[in-house]
Amino acid sequence: MRPAAILFDCDGVLADTEALHDRIIAEEVTALGWDITAEDAARRFRGQAWEAIQPVIEARLGPDSVPPDFVRNLIARVLRALEEEVDPVPGALAAIAAIRAAGLPVAVASNSSRAELSTKLRRLGLAEIFRGRAFSVNDVERPKPAPDMYRLAAQACGADPHHCVVVEDSVAGARAGRAAGCRVLGFAHATPAEALAAAGAEPFARMEELPRLLGLGAKG
């Protein structure tokens, strides 16, 4: 069946920013007294909302270990880095062009803050494409893995979530898409394919494959 809309995650799907996030989180958490690497940060925090990081740190270091402005300062540092370091995921822009050429509406739903998401889309030249259909953690009561964000994205496209396809690269995001009732394609470039499959996604390895997986013809 032809999808009614394609709903994208941003980090690791459109924007090649996961390594940047992992590095900054590791440095900031280490400065608090919990010595972690970027690889540790990826394993523990990738795909989660920023606000979900603080309780994990407090559970490890104690309730008074995290300054009140920790999350705000973390986001500010990420925003400064994003102004210089955002690149598209290889194949993502061509896949979006093929999807739009087929007449399918698109939306983006990210656990990033609104300011971060806006910066990434602007840097990638996608701000106009997703205007009015770009949703951040600030737009919902519950971030991923709750389904709220993808339900909102589907609604913005005028589509039933059960007729939408979500493109995700994290376990939390895959769970959110499935909980919303969507088919989920799991881009397995950082998260193992087995983990995405266990969360209900259909793993794929190259973004160039996406148009074919959506029934839009072979690509790549």
Backbone bond lengths (Angstrom), bond angles and torsions (degrees), N, CA, C in turn:
res aa  C-N    CA-C-N  psi(-1)  N-CA   C-N-CA  omega(-1)  CA-C   N-CA-C  phi
1 M - - - 1.468 - - 1.530 109.85 -
2 R 1.305 117.12 136.44 1.457 121.84 178.04 1.525 109.33 -65.63
3 P 1.343 118.66 130.18 1.467 120.00 179.48 1.525 111.05 -64.70
4 A 1.323 115.00 152.01 1.459 119.59 175.79 1.517 111.56 -82.65
5 A 1.335 117.49 -28.28 1.466 122.42 179.59 1.521 108.38 -164.81
6 I 1.336 114.88 156.56 1.466 121.53 177.22 1.514 107.37 -114.31
7 L 1.326 116.70 124.64 1.457 123.34 -175.30 1.523 108.64 -113.76
8 F 1.316 116.70 116.81 1.459 122.35 -174.46 1.525 112.24 -100.85
9 D 1.318 116.34 140.20 1.457 121.29 156.38 1.521 106.58 -71.01
10 C 1.333 117.70 169.84 1.462 119.74 179.07 1.526 112.23 -106.98
11 D 1.331 117.60 -66.26 1.461 120.81 -174.49 1.525 110.96 -66.66
12 G 1.325 115.59 123.94 1.449 120.43 -179.96 1.511 114.16 85.17
13 V 1.329 117.08 -9.05 1.467 122.11 178.20 1.528 109.87 -115.28
14 L 1.325 116.87 -50.74 1.460 121.90 175.12 1.524 110.90 -102.75
15 A 1.327 116.14 -49.73 1.465 122.18 -177.60 1.524 110.35 -101.66
16 D 1.308 116.04 130.66 1.464 121.67 -179.43 1.525 108.56 -86.19
17 T 1.338 115.86 71.91 1.464 121.78 -171.26 1.522 114.14 -120.32
18 E 1.317 117.78 -2.64 1.454 119.51 -173.78 1.533 112.08 -58.93
19 A 1.336 117.61 -43.37 1.460 120.37 -178.74 1.525 110.83 -63.77
20 L 1.339 116.77 -38.19 1.460 120.78 177.62 1.524 110.35 -61.99
21 H 1.331 116.83 -48.17 1.462 120.61 178.51 1.521 111.33 -59.18
22 D 1.340 116.36 -47.05 1.459 120.46 -177.54 1.530 110.92 -59.04
23 R 1.332 116.46 -43.48 1.468 120.99 -178.43 1.522 111.22 -63.82
24 I 1.326 116.74 -46.69 1.465 119.85 -177.26 1.526 110.82 -67.29
25 I 1.318 117.32 -43.18 1.467 120.00 178.22 1.522 109.84 -60.03
26 A 1.333 117.74 -45.33 1.466 120.93 -179.53 1.521 111.04 -59.21
27 E 1.323 116.88 -43.02 1.461 120.12 -178.73 1.520 111.37 -66.49
28 E 1.337 116.74 -41.64 1.459 120.07 -178.30 1.528 112.02 -70.60
29 V 1.311 116.92 -39.39 1.470 120.36 179.10 1.532 110.14 -69.55
30 T 1.322 117.17 -40.40 1.463 120.96 177.62 1.526 110.51 -60.20
31 A 1.333 116.77 -38.55 1.463 120.63 179.55 1.528 112.17 -63.38
32 L 1.335 116.42 -22.69 1.471 120.24 177.80 1.527 112.00 -82.24
33 G 1.340 116.82 -12.94 1.463 119.56 178.73 1.503 115.48 117.62
34 W 1.337 116.91 1.13 1.469 121.02 176.72 1.527 106.54 -110.00
35 D 1.299 116.58 104.36 1.463 122.00 -173.06 1.521 110.11 -78.19
36 I 1.340 117.04 103.39 1.460 121.62 179.20 1.529 109.74 -127.06
37 T 1.304 115.50 155.44 1.459 121.81 176.92 1.529 109.77 -95.88
38 A 1.327 116.03 170.71 1.457 120.24 175.24 1.524 110.99 -60.33
39 E 1.340 116.67 -35.68 1.466 120.74 177.86 1.530 110.43 -65.40
40 D 1.339 116.83 -40.13 1.466 120.25 176.01 1.532 110.50 -61.83
41 A 1.327 115.60 -43.74 1.465 119.90 -179.28 1.522 110.66 -62.03
42 A 1.325 116.54 -40.47 1.466 119.49 178.62 1.514 110.73 -61.51
43 R 1.317 116.82 -44.15 1.460 121.11 -177.17 1.528 111.85 -68.02
44 R 1.322 116.77 -37.66 1.463 119.90 -174.12 1.522 114.07 -88.01
45 F 1.337 116.96 -33.40 1.458 119.40 -166.62 1.522 115.46 -122.02
46 R 1.325 119.18 -13.29 1.464 119.75 -173.16 1.526 111.22 -61.58
47 G 1.316 116.06 134.65 1.460 122.31 179.42 1.513 114.19 88.63
48 Q 1.341 117.35 -8.76 1.461 120.41 -178.64 1.530 110.51 -92.70
49 A 1.319 115.24 157.15 1.459 120.57 173.49 1.521 109.16 -69.19
50 W 1.344 116.13 152.07 1.456 119.87 -179.82 1.527 111.69 -55.51
51 E 1.327 116.15 -40.16 1.468 119.45 -176.41 1.523 112.18 -64.97
52 A 1.331 117.20 -20.21 1.458 120.02 179.56 1.522 112.22 -77.47
53 I 1.333 117.19 -14.78 1.460 120.43 -178.23 1.527 111.59 -73.25
54 Q 1.341 116.09 -41.31 1.463 120.02 -174.16 1.530 113.37 -58.29
55 P 1.340 120.69 -45.99 1.467 119.17 179.24 1.532 113.24 -61.27
56 V 1.332 117.12 -32.38 1.470 119.94 178.70 1.527 110.22 -67.10
57 I 1.332 116.29 -42.13 1.467 120.14 178.20 1.527 110.51 -64.59
58 E 1.325 115.83 -43.87 1.469 119.72 -179.12 1.516 111.82 -64.48
59 A 1.326 116.86 -35.01 1.460 119.87 177.03 1.519 111.07 -65.23
60 R 1.330 116.90 -31.05 1.456 121.36 -179.31 1.530 112.16 -84.13
61 L 1.345 116.46 -42.68 1.466 120.33 -171.38 1.525 114.40 -106.00
62 G 1.326 116.82 -12.55 1.453 119.65 -178.36 1.510 111.79 115.37
63 P 1.332 117.45 156.60 1.476 121.59 -172.51 1.519 114.24 -66.12
64 D 1.339 117.77 -22.30 1.469 119.83 -178.30 1.528 111.88 -103.43
65 S 1.308 116.31 17.81 1.469 120.05 -173.78 1.523 113.75 -83.61
66 V 1.337 117.03 -18.45 1.457 120.48 -173.18 1.531 109.65 -112.44
67 P 1.328 118.02 123.19 1.468 120.24 178.36 1.526 111.31 -62.04
68 P 1.317 117.58 150.80 1.474 120.24 -179.10 1.527 113.88 -58.16
69 D 1.329 116.53 -29.03 1.461 119.89 -177.30 1.526 112.78 -97.32
70 F 1.333 117.70 16.43 1.465 121.04 -175.42 1.526 112.17 -58.86
71 V 1.324 116.99 -51.81 1.460 120.32 -176.73 1.518 110.24 -65.60
72 R 1.318 117.89 -42.41 1.465 120.95 179.61 1.536 110.99 -60.83
73 N 1.320 116.36 -43.84 1.463 119.87 179.82 1.527 111.44 -69.48
74 L 1.333 116.98 -35.21 1.462 120.92 177.70 1.526 110.20 -62.94
75 I 1.317 116.52 -46.69 1.463 120.65 179.33 1.526 110.19 -62.87
76 A 1.330 117.38 -40.86 1.464 120.38 -179.78 1.528 110.86 -62.45
77 R 1.325 116.71 -39.98 1.463 119.16 178.77 1.529 110.87 -66.89
78 V 1.315 116.66 -41.13 1.464 119.94 178.12 1.524 110.40 -62.56
79 L 1.316 117.44 -42.49 1.464 120.71 179.76 1.526 111.47 -60.40
80 R 1.331 116.92 -41.06 1.464 119.86 178.37 1.529 110.53 -62.32
81 A 1.329 116.20 -41.66 1.459 120.36 -179.76 1.530 111.21 -68.23
82 L 1.327 116.64 -37.47 1.462 120.47 -177.81 1.525 112.35 -64.78
83 E 1.317 117.22 -27.45 1.459 119.87 179.30 1.526 111.56 -65.14
84 E 1.335 116.78 -16.53 1.462 120.76 -176.42 1.524 113.50 -117.66
85 E 1.348 118.82 -22.59 1.450 119.70 -163.99 1.530 116.21 -120.11
86 V 1.309 120.19 8.01 1.461 120.31 -175.21 1.528 111.38 -81.42
87 D 1.318 116.52 122.90 1.459 123.16 172.92 1.522 108.13 -123.63
88 P 1.343 117.28 153.86 1.465 118.79 176.39 1.523 111.26 -74.40
89 V 1.309 116.61 149.53 1.462 121.05 168.64 1.527 107.35 -62.42
90 P 1.325 118.56 132.28 1.464 119.86 -179.11 1.530 112.22 -53.32
91 G 1.312 115.72 127.85 1.463 121.32 178.79 1.506 115.06 88.93
92 A 1.341 118.15 -11.68 1.467 120.21 -174.30 1.526 112.17 -68.73
93 L 1.325 117.32 -44.17 1.464 119.62 -176.66 1.526 111.05 -66.65
94 A 1.326 116.93 -38.50 1.469 119.99 177.50 1.522 110.69 -66.23
95 A 1.337 117.13 -37.68 1.461 120.48 178.92 1.525 110.56 -64.47
96 I 1.322 117.23 -42.44 1.464 120.35 178.04 1.523 110.45 -63.30
97 A 1.326 116.53 -41.57 1.466 119.79 178.98 1.524 110.97 -60.40
98 A 1.348 117.14 -41.06 1.464 120.77 179.45 1.527 111.23 -67.07
99 I 1.310 116.66 -39.10 1.463 121.31 179.98 1.524 110.70 -66.01
100 R 1.313 116.59 -42.75 1.470 120.54 179.30 1.523 110.96 -69.33
101 A 1.329 116.45 -36.05 1.468 119.82 177.62 1.523 111.32 -63.43
102 A 1.336 115.93 -28.11 1.465 120.74 177.97 1.523 112.03 -81.75
103 G 1.332 116.89 -2.00 1.460 121.04 176.84 1.515 114.99 83.53
104 L 1.345 117.46 16.53 1.467 120.47 -179.58 1.518 110.45 -91.27
105 P 1.331 118.51 132.34 1.461 119.91 175.52 1.522 111.21 -70.86
106 V 1.326 115.66 150.85 1.458 121.55 -179.88 1.521 109.56 -128.72
107 A 1.340 115.38 152.01 1.460 122.64 173.25 1.518 107.55 -142.77
108 V 1.326 115.70 164.78 1.457 120.56 177.29 1.525 108.10 -129.98
109 A 1.336 115.59 138.74 1.467 121.96 -178.18 1.524 107.81 -135.96
110 S 1.329 116.15 118.74 1.462 120.52 -171.68 1.516 111.11 -134.27
111 N 1.335 116.10 143.57 1.455 121.12 173.08 1.524 112.04 -75.62
112 S 1.324 118.05 2.01 1.459 121.88 173.55 1.529 110.33 -68.26
113 S 1.323 115.35 163.20 1.460 119.88 170.89 1.525 109.19 -70.13
114 R 1.320 116.30 163.39 1.460 120.36 179.74 1.529 111.43 -60.78
115 A 1.329 116.79 -40.89 1.463 120.11 -179.63 1.527 111.18 -64.22
116 E 1.328 116.77 -42.54 1.466 119.67 178.35 1.524 111.51 -62.90
117 L 1.319 115.80 -48.00 1.464 119.53 -177.51 1.521 110.59 -60.91
118 S 1.321 116.86 -43.00 1.463 120.09 179.17 1.520 111.25 -61.68
119 T 1.320 116.55 -40.98 1.462 120.60 179.44 1.522 110.88 -63.70
120 K 1.315 117.00 -45.47 1.467 120.51 -179.31 1.523 111.18 -62.52
121 L 1.315 117.69 -46.60 1.463 120.29 -178.39 1.522 111.10 -64.85
122 R 1.317 116.45 -39.20 1.466 119.34 178.00 1.520 110.97 -64.34
123 R 1.328 117.05 -45.07 1.465 120.97 -179.23 1.527 111.96 -63.90
124 L 1.322 116.52 -30.58 1.463 120.72 -179.34 1.525 112.96 -87.56
125 G 1.328 117.25 -4.51 1.454 120.57 -177.35 1.515 113.41 75.42
126 L 1.336 116.72 25.42 1.464 121.19 -175.56 1.532 113.19 -111.91
127 A 1.314 117.26 3.13 1.467 119.86 -173.93 1.525 112.00 -59.09
128 E 1.329 117.51 -43.85 1.462 119.97 -178.36 1.522 111.71 -70.85
129 I 1.324 116.68 -36.25 1.462 120.75 -179.56 1.528 110.84 -60.91
130 F 1.340 116.13 -38.77 1.463 119.93 -176.89 1.533 112.98 -102.20
131 R 1.307 117.56 10.87 1.472 119.57 -178.52 1.530 110.34 -58.62
132 G 1.345 115.91 128.16 1.457 121.81 -179.16 1.514 113.48 81.77
133 R 1.339 116.91 -5.72 1.454 120.68 -179.77 1.533 110.27 -135.78
134 A 1.329 116.06 39.06 1.465 122.71 177.51 1.522 108.15 -122.00
135 F 1.323 116.70 119.42 1.466 121.33 -172.14 1.522 110.91 -124.52
136 S 1.324 114.78 134.92 1.454 122.51 -177.00 1.524 109.98 -118.27
137 V 1.320 114.59 179.42 1.464 119.95 178.20 1.524 111.26 -61.40
138 N 1.357 116.77 -23.11 1.462 120.27 -179.67 1.520 113.40 -76.92
139 D 1.330 116.96 -8.62 1.462 120.50 -175.56 1.519 114.08 -98.95
140 V 1.322 117.37 -2.40 1.468 120.88 -177.14 1.522 110.52 -134.47
141 E 1.315 114.80 160.51 1.467 119.19 177.67 1.516 110.66 -75.80
142 R 1.337 116.22 -36.12 1.473 120.52 -176.70 1.530 109.76 -125.78
143 P 1.326 117.73 126.30 1.468 119.99 177.70 1.522 111.17 -76.97
144 K 1.320 116.45 174.85 1.465 120.04 171.69 1.535 108.62 -56.93
145 P 1.313 118.99 141.54 1.471 128.96 17.66 1.530 115.89 -86.78
146 A 1.335 118.14 8.73 1.467 119.47 173.30 1.536 109.33 -67.25
147 P 1.317 118.20 154.26 1.467 121.08 -175.07 1.522 114.94 -82.89
148 D 1.334 117.92 -4.35 1.462 121.79 -169.90 1.525 113.38 -52.11
149 M 1.329 116.23 -46.30 1.460 120.69 -172.83 1.527 111.82 -65.95
150 Y 1.321 116.75 -40.18 1.463 119.14 -179.70 1.522 111.78 -75.70
151 R 1.307 117.47 -30.11 1.465 118.89 173.39 1.528 110.27 -65.21
152 L 1.330 116.27 -40.72 1.457 120.60 178.79 1.532 110.67 -65.88
153 A 1.331 116.88 -39.99 1.464 121.01 179.26 1.528 110.97 -64.36
154 A 1.315 116.43 -42.74 1.469 120.21 177.87 1.521 110.44 -62.62
155 Q 1.319 116.75 -43.25 1.465 120.73 179.32 1.521 110.59 -59.90
156 A 1.334 117.27 -40.69 1.466 120.90 179.96 1.521 111.72 -63.64
157 C 1.331 116.13 -27.13 1.470 120.78 177.78 1.523 112.14 -88.81
158 G 1.332 117.07 -0.32 1.459 121.02 -177.84 1.508 112.99 69.07
159 A 1.336 116.60 32.06 1.459 121.57 -172.46 1.522 111.50 -124.49
160 D 1.323 115.67 150.30 1.458 122.87 169.90 1.524 107.87 -73.96
161 P 1.351 118.86 127.87 1.466 119.76 179.80 1.522 113.53 -53.27
162 H 1.328 117.58 -31.62 1.461 121.03 -179.37 1.522 112.23 -67.22
163 H 1.331 116.81 -13.80 1.456 121.27 179.19 1.535 111.80 -107.87
164 C 1.343 116.15 9.44 1.462 121.56 -178.30 1.531 110.68 -104.57
165 V 1.312 114.89 156.84 1.462 122.02 173.20 1.521 108.38 -115.29
166 V 1.323 115.63 129.79 1.463 123.01 175.80 1.525 108.38 -100.40
167 V 1.330 116.02 138.62 1.467 121.77 175.13 1.522 107.39 -113.88
168 E 1.319 116.19 114.05 1.462 122.96 -172.78 1.525 110.71 -132.53
169 D 1.347 115.04 162.49 1.463 119.09 175.29 1.516 112.53 -131.82
170 S 1.332 118.11 4.97 1.460 120.74 179.84 1.521 110.17 -123.94
171 V 1.315 115.10 157.66 1.460 120.61 178.28 1.527 110.06 -64.61
172 A 1.341 116.86 -44.20 1.469 119.97 179.71 1.524 110.81 -59.89
173 G 1.327 116.43 -42.29 1.455 119.86 179.66 1.512 113.22 -68.12
174 A 1.340 116.21 -39.22 1.463 119.68 177.48 1.521 110.71 -62.70
175 R 1.312 116.24 -41.44 1.469 119.91 177.79 1.518 110.90 -63.63
176 A 1.329 116.97 -38.82 1.462 120.46 179.02 1.523 110.67 -63.15
177 G 1.332 116.21 -45.51 1.455 119.67 179.61 1.509 112.74 -62.29
178 R 1.314 116.53 -43.80 1.464 120.30 179.55 1.529 110.61 -66.08
179 A 1.337 116.71 -40.62 1.464 119.59 179.06 1.522 111.66 -63.97
180 A 1.334 116.69 -28.60 1.463 120.45 177.25 1.520 112.13 -77.19
181 G 1.334 116.89 -11.88 1.459 120.91 179.39 1.514 114.11 97.83
182 C 1.339 116.81 8.41 1.463 120.96 -176.46 1.530 111.85 -88.84
183 R 1.307 115.64 157.06 1.464 121.13 163.15 1.529 106.59 -73.58
184 V 1.328 117.41 137.54 1.457 121.09 -177.47 1.522 109.93 -120.72
185 L 1.323 116.08 125.53 1.456 122.43 170.93 1.523 107.77 -100.50
186 G 1.328 116.84 123.34 1.452 122.10 -174.57 1.513 112.52 -101.69
187 F 1.325 116.60 110.67 1.461 122.35 -179.69 1.527 108.68 -77.17
188 A 1.324 115.91 103.83 1.469 121.89 -170.36 1.523 110.93 -94.68
189 H 1.320 115.81 67.01 1.466 119.14 176.72 1.517 111.35 -104.82
190 A 1.312 118.59 -26.11 1.463 122.54 177.66 1.522 110.68 -121.02
191 T 1.323 116.90 -44.68 1.463 121.43 175.26 1.526 108.82 -84.52
192 P 1.338 117.73 133.76 1.472 119.24 -179.78 1.526 112.19 -58.24
193 A 1.318 115.67 143.81 1.462 121.19 179.60 1.519 111.27 -56.70
194 E 1.329 116.33 -36.93 1.466 120.08 -178.22 1.528 111.10 -64.11
195 A 1.348 116.82 -38.52 1.468 120.15 179.46 1.522 111.01 -68.39
196 L 1.331 117.01 -39.98 1.461 120.07 177.87 1.528 111.03 -66.08
197 A 1.331 116.36 -40.76 1.468 120.03 178.81 1.520 110.65 -63.42
198 A 1.332 116.48 -39.91 1.461 120.26 179.33 1.523 111.73 -64.02
199 A 1.344 116.82 -25.74 1.469 121.52 178.02 1.522 112.21 -87.53
200 G 1.333 117.10 1.27 1.456 120.85 175.49 1.514 115.35 100.98
201 A 1.336 117.20 7.61 1.458 120.80 -179.76 1.524 111.31 -92.06
202 E 1.321 115.21 161.22 1.464 122.64 172.42 1.525 106.79 -101.49
203 P 1.338 119.03 105.83 1.464 120.57 -172.90 1.530 112.47 -70.34
204 F 1.332 114.85 146.46 1.461 121.79 169.85 1.523 107.87 -144.08
205 A 1.314 116.70 158.13 1.462 120.44 -167.03 1.525 114.69 -104.66
206 R 1.337 118.64 -26.19 1.460 121.69 -174.44 1.527 109.69 -130.91
207 M 1.330 116.10 133.86 1.461 119.18 -178.94 1.521 111.56 -61.93
208 E 1.337 116.93 -25.09 1.457 120.28 177.43 1.533 112.45 -62.88
209 E 1.327 116.73 -18.62 1.459 121.08 179.34 1.527 112.97 -78.42
210 L 1.328 117.01 -15.88 1.463 120.19 -168.73 1.528 113.80 -59.51
211 P 1.337 120.17 -48.13 1.476 118.07 -179.57 1.533 112.31 -56.87
212 R 1.335 117.32 -40.11 1.471 120.10 178.89 1.524 110.90 -64.39
213 L 1.329 117.04 -41.71 1.455 120.59 -179.30 1.534 111.53 -65.32
214 L 1.316 115.67 -24.55 1.471 120.93 177.92 1.523 112.29 -89.59
215 G 1.328 115.89 2.07 1.453 120.23 178.94 1.513 113.30 79.99
216 L 1.332 116.65 25.44 1.464 120.30 -177.09 1.530 112.21 -102.43
217 G 1.332 116.69 9.22 1.458 119.45 -179.85 1.509 110.88 106.08
218 A 1.303 116.71 157.11 1.470 121.76 -176.77 1.525 109.84 -69.16
219 K 1.337 113.23 139.43 1.459 121.08 176.42 1.516 107.96 -136.98
220 G 1.329 116.40 140.88 1.460 120.68 173.46 1.493 113.00 72.15
